[in-house]
Amino acid sequence: MVKIRKIIILIAFLIVAFLFAFSQVYAYTEITNCTNITQPGEYRLVNDIITGYDVQLCIDIQSDNVIFDCQGHIISVIAGPTIEYYRGIDISGRSNVTIKNCVIKNWGTGIIIDSSSYIILNNITVNVTKRAIYLNGASYSTLSNIVVHDSSYGPFIFNGSYITISDVVANRCNFGGVEIEYSNSVVLTNIFTNDSSYDGVYVGESTNVTVINVTSTYDSYGVHFSYSNNCAAINIRANYEYYSGIYIEFTDGSYFEGITINSSAEESYSYGGIYTWESNNNTFYNFYIFNLTGDGISINYNSYGNEFKNGIIENVSGNGINIDSSGNNTFHNIIIKNSDKCGIYLSSSGYNLFYNNIFMNRNNTCFADNIYPNYWNTTLTSDTNIVGGPYIGGNYWGSPDGTGYSDTCVDANYDGICDNSYTLATDNIDYLSLAKYVGPYCGNGICEPGEDYNTCPADCPAPTTTTTTIPSYGLIATARAIARINPFALFILVLIPVIIGEFVIKSFEEIKVNEPLKAAIRLLILIISLALLAAVF
């Protein structure tokens, strides 16, 4: 009876413990109106909240370790105040807070995160605000699946660090789709902006900001970096921008890759597909700029040490590349064609390097103001050049009608290099202009791709063969040579005396040699084999 009572008590205890644990896992607090959240836990909004303009703050998170789930409901205020301190949700001085599945409308600031860390915003839609989501002094936080419509600013990060923002759609945000200022170590991924009066993405006075997969359409600037260093922009597509697709000013040591810029506003307003102002040591790699009003690339006022490589600029109404008061920049592996003005326009700019490019324009180069020396070829290098020839040297100077210098130059030895230098202006000479390459030519003294000794012995050397000669002096030297070639062959060599010995012993059996003599012969053969191994090694 006592045992049964103990079992019943134990079962009851387990049931109570299970119910307690279950209640802790699934417990949450329902929210129906604007409120202050002062305790850790999970909170769920169970209905829309539409409040009057007399309410300056709806949801105030005053505790750490909070999950607030709107479950798709709306938090809105009537009349839509434009003053920033009218806030839908406020997270100030907090840690480990998650806000998700919310629709926030008509507040001065939709969500503010101030001096907080480890904050997560997920699946948030903000409409008609002055500042949709504002982070001030936030760190180690993540924003994902954010949609903003008809606001002054989309997500805005000020003085933040280690922030990740992904999957953002910002439509008709007058002053910017996504803004980053005075921040470091921020990553933006999958950003779509449209119809902003200013920037699709703006990065100002920040370091180590990486922007990946941005599509900007009908904004004034697609991606804009200002006073920012060691940043990166990768896979950027800018369509129909009013001023510029990529605009950088006072920005150094940054990397831009995978840039596509298509069309722009009227030429009088266009700064160029890619525009730099007093920016140094940046790299632009793999870009395609086409159907643009204005210049394809515009490099301005003390921009030095930048590199542009692997790009195409075509069908622009201005210059393919405009360089003004800048120098020591490098341009290679670029095709510039069908520029209405000039392929390259240089104004008071010098010591820039151009090589392995194709220029295919009515006017390939233009010089204005002071003419400074520039370099139009690199050292002759054996490698496939941009038009398929066997050497990299200078540039291909073509013309849409086929009468350009490289189209018609003499290349007597068929090495893909024009026999004479090409003078563009004073102190601007391409000494190794590329010629039209017609393919491998046997007899020019160059073993070109597609040729070998069998097809062109006049240009290509005979193949070399390697033979190994075993020295003929002495058994030990021969064994050592064999060991170097193939150690397994040495093993076979050592077995030879053993095989011969056994053959001799077999022959002795016919004359009935006794067993002690056979044993002595085998011992002698073993000693010879071991001595041979010892001598070799």
Secondary structure, DSSP 8 states (H G I E B T S, - for coil): -HHHHHHHHHHHHHHHHHHHHHHHHH--EEE-SSEEE-SSEEEEE-S-EEE-TT-SEEEEE-SSSEEEE-TT-EEEETT----TT-EEEEEES-EEEEEEEEEEES-SEEEEEES-EEEEEEEEEEES-SEEEEEES-EEEEEEEEEEES-SEEEEEES-EEEEEEEEEEES-TT-SEEEES-EEEEEEEEEEES-SSEEEEEES-EEEEEEEEEEES-SEEEEEES-BS-EEEEEEEEEESSEEEEEES-BS-EEEEEEEEEES-GGG--EEEEEES--S-EEEEEEEEEESS-SEEEESS-BS-EEEEEEEEEESS-SEEEES-BS-EEEEEEEE--SS-SEEEES--S-EEES-EEESSS-EEEESS----B-----EES--TTS-SEE-S-EEE-TTS-SHHHH---TT-SSB-SS-EEEETTEEETT-B----S--TTSS---TT--TTT-TTTS------------S-HHHHHHHHHHH-HHHHHHHHHHHHHHHHHHHHHHGGGT--HHHHHHHHHHHHHHHHHHHHHH-
